[in-house]
Amino acid sequence: MHQHVGVGEGDVDFDALFRTLREMKFAEQTFKVGGEPIVATSLFGYPEKMKYQAVETRELIERELLRR
């Protein structure tokens, strides 16, 4: 079964994902196409949760990769 849920609610090991991205200095890289590094998320399936999950997800990415 495939289901989209918020970060931390499913089976993906986001701690390992962010750790790996930090180790490879993903946020500090410049890419030939597009230039800046981009992290994208897809939040759908639970419209009643999107209002707060979008903010929480953005804040998590900033904390984990930009140390904000």
C-alpha positions as CSV (number, residue, x, y, z in Angstrom):
1,M,0.0,0.0,0.0
2,H,1.2,3.5,-0.9
3,Q,0.0,6.4,1.2
4,H,1.2,10.0,1.6
5,V,1.4,11.1,5.2
6,G,3.3,13.8,7.0
7,V,7.0,13.7,7.8
8,G,7.5,11.3,10.7
9,E,4.2,9.6,10.3
10,G,5.3,7.0,7.8
11,D,8.0,4.5,7.1
12,V,10.7,6.8,5.7
13,D,13.7,7.3,7.9
14,F,13.9,11.1,7.7
15,D,16.6,11.3,10.3
16,A,18.9,9.2,8.1
17,L,17.8,11.2,5.0
18,F,18.6,14.5,6.5
19,R,21.9,13.2,8.1
20,T,23.0,12.0,4.6
21,L,22.1,15.3,3.0
22,R,24.0,17.2,5.7
23,E,27.0,14.8,5.3
24,M,27.1,15.5,1.6
25,K,26.7,19.3,2.3
26,F,23.7,19.3,0.0
27,A,22.5,22.8,1.1
28,E,25.9,24.3,0.3
29,Q,26.2,22.9,-3.3
30,T,25.7,24.8,-6.5
31,F,24.4,22.7,-9.4
32,K,25.0,23.2,-13.1
33,V,21.3,23.2,-13.8
34,G,19.2,25.5,-11.6
35,G,22.1,26.6,-9.4
36,E,20.7,26.4,-5.9
37,P,19.8,23.1,-4.2
38,I,16.1,22.4,-4.0
39,V,14.1,20.1,-1.6
40,A,10.5,19.5,-2.6
41,T,7.7,17.8,-0.7
42,S,4.3,16.6,-1.9
43,L,1.6,17.1,0.7
44,F,-1.7,15.7,-0.4
45,G,-4.2,13.1,0.6
46,Y,-5.3,14.9,3.8
47,P,-6.5,18.4,3.0
48,E,-7.5,19.1,6.6
49,K,-3.8,18.6,7.6
50,M,-2.1,20.6,4.9
51,K,-2.4,24.0,6.5
52,Y,-0.2,23.1,9.4
53,Q,1.8,20.2,7.8
54,A,3.1,22.6,5.1
55,V,4.5,25.0,7.7
56,E,5.9,22.2,9.9
57,T,7.6,20.5,6.9
58,R,9.2,23.7,5.7
59,E,10.4,24.5,9.2
60,L,11.8,20.9,9.6
61,I,13.8,21.2,6.3
62,E,15.1,24.6,7.4
63,R,16.2,23.2,10.8
64,E,17.8,20.1,9.4
65,L,19.5,21.5,6.3
66,L,20.0,25.2,7.0
67,R,20.3,25.0,10.8
68,R,17.7,27.8,11.2
